[in-house]
């Protein structure tokens, strides 16, 4: 999935400027329709006041180079102060 995410993020930034998250969301919905599979390697994003969604988009190509196939996140809508 991350190979596809990296491509979606790169394409979205180059073609839509400030709309990479919209393109990423569309890509994720598309990926959900794909049959289940086992991830090769995973990485957990810890979103906070100093690391947000745009920061995550920037590191996806690097994570793909490391062999990370899937990413997930802490429950960012239920984060406790200071986490």
N, C-alpha and C positions, 0 to 999 in steps of 0.2 A: 504494500500500500504506500509506503513512504516514497518509493520511486515515483509513483504517480503524484503524490503530494508535492514533491520537490518540483516536478515538471509543471504542475498546476500553479504553484506559487510563483515560479519564475515567469511563466507565461502571463499570469495575471498582472504581475508588477510591470512587465514590459509593455503590455497592451492596454492596461486599464489604470495605471498609475496608482490611485488610492483605493482601488477596489479588489486587492488580492484576497481579502477575507471572503468576499462574495464568491469568487471563483473557487476558493478552497472549499467553501460550504457545498457548492454544487458538485464538486469533485467527490466529497465525502459521501453525499447522498447517492451518487452513482456507484461508488464502491460498496455501499451497503447492499446493493442489489446483486453483487457478485456472490457466488457460492462461498460457504464457510471454508476457511483454510487455517493452517497452523502458522503463526508468525515465526520467522527465522530468529529475530531478536527484537526486543522492545526497549523503549526509553520512556521514562516518566517525566513530564514537564511539571514543575512546581511554579505555578503562576503567583505573582505577588506584585507589589507596587513598583518593583524595579525590573521585573521580567514579565512582559505581557505577550499577547498573541502575535503582535508584529515581530517581537524578538524571537519567538518560536519559529515563525516563518523563515527568518534569516538563518537559523541553524539547521534547518531540515536538509539542505544539500550536504552539509558536513556529516550529519548523522547517517545519511544514505551512503556516503563514502566509507563510513565505519561498518556498514553492513546492517544497520538498524532497518528493519522492515516495517515496524509499526510503532506509533507513539500513542500515549494516553496521558491524561492529566489528573491532577488532584481535583477534588470537587470545588472548583473555583467560585461557584455561587454560594457555597456554604463555608467559605474560609473563615477562620477565626482571626481576629486582629493580631497582627504580628507574624502570621504564618506565611 
